[in-house]
Amino acid sequence: MKHSAGLSGLRALGMLGLAPQLYIPALLEALHGVLPSRHNLFDWTDAQGRLLHYCFEGAIDHKIAALYFNEFHNRREADAMPTFRDAVNGGPVIRPADELDNARFFGSALYREIWEPQGLHTRVEAVVKRADGSPLGSLVLYRGPGERRFTRADEALLAQVARYAAHALEAPGAGMPAGEHVARRDRGAVLSLGLDGRLQHLSADALKLLLLAHGGITPASAGRAPRREDFPTLTLLLERHRGAGGAAHASLTVDNAWGRFSYDSTLLAPLGPDAAPLIHVGIVQHEPMRLAAWRAIQALPLTPAQREVCALLHAGHTRPEIAQSLAIAASTAGDHVKQLYGRLGVGSVQELSALIHQRVGARTA
């Protein structure tokens, strides 16, 4: 099948025992390799379909967020499309793209004021449901103007992904301790603070990383204009730099459900009488090693079945345990091990793990 390798990887991702806040961003990122899109979104809901918090791949624009949640969410959006509450509480798992492919939607205030400024044009949506049929959340894939419309085949594929997501989010082991972390250099941001405590500059993803480092993105937090006072990490760094004997450099680390966030700040001296000192702050998000290892394994020149075996070997499972986990014969598991060792040029689990960690280091350098 065309998408068998990608779906196998997504299924393996759901078996890592990640906390939902780590699993969902990884799923949104991995989905691009199965169903190409511009930006992906997941909205967490309670059992009644009320939005709790969300994860969006695009930049967080607080003005657009405030406008949407204050005026459109479960209100004026009904002029153009099903409301959020109706969509997640309704019957269909899939909300098809052609539901919005009409003049009513493209001429609406929702499209002009919320979608278009973010480069969004069409979407396909899957409602992720619990075993009892109540919603866990909404998984949305967006494409931009001029990009290919989502097809019925895309919708069927997303329905399968939604089942994987439901299983991963409800798995008993979800949320096991993250353990060792590695930096994601592609998930960094910079900002500047004045010594008076005011935020001066933000890079594109700075607001998103600040929100994640302080508990997540909610309708209330996303719609507030960013202020240093709302982010205790920035206040702590400011206090370390300000005043007589203030530090030239400072750093701190935050661990929460969304991962690890490392901050490094430097006091910048002014070059002229009209310039003021600034504090330059860099933020980098880190992810658990087992997630980074999963990414590295997906890039290895192996078949989908061999990747599943490789991941279990790296996690410390024996060959009999691998056979039981994958519901295959012990001899088949042994054959997969021999074949993947041959393809990768390794002779033991230790050499395999060293290769995976080497690949992780190359990806995060």
Secondary structure as UniProt FT lines:
FT   TURN            2..3
FT   HELIX           4..13
FT   TURN            14..15
FT   HELIX           20..31
FT   TURN            32..34
FT   STRAND          39..45
FT   TURN            47..48
FT   STRAND          51..56
FT   HELIX           62..67
FT   HELIX           68..72
FT   TURN            73..75
FT   HELIX           76..79
FT   HELIX           84..89
FT   STRAND          94..95
FT   HELIX           97..100
FT   HELIX           103..106
FT   HELIX           109..110
FT   HELIX           111..115
FT   HELIX           116..118
FT   STRAND          122..129
FT   TURN            131..132
FT   STRAND          135..143
FT   TURN            145..146
FT   HELIX           152..170
FT   TURN            172..175
FT   STRAND          181..194
FT   TURN            195..196
FT   STRAND          199..202
FT   TURN            204..205
FT   HELIX           206..213
FT   TURN            214..215
FT   HELIX           219..222
FT   HELIX           228..230
FT   HELIX           232..241
FT   TURN            244..245
FT   STRAND          249..256
FT   TURN            257..258
FT   STRAND          259..268
FT   TURN            273..274
FT   STRAND          278..288
FT   HELIX           289..298
FT   HELIX           304..314
FT   TURN            315..316
FT   HELIX           319..326
FT   HELIX           330..344
FT   HELIX           349..364
//
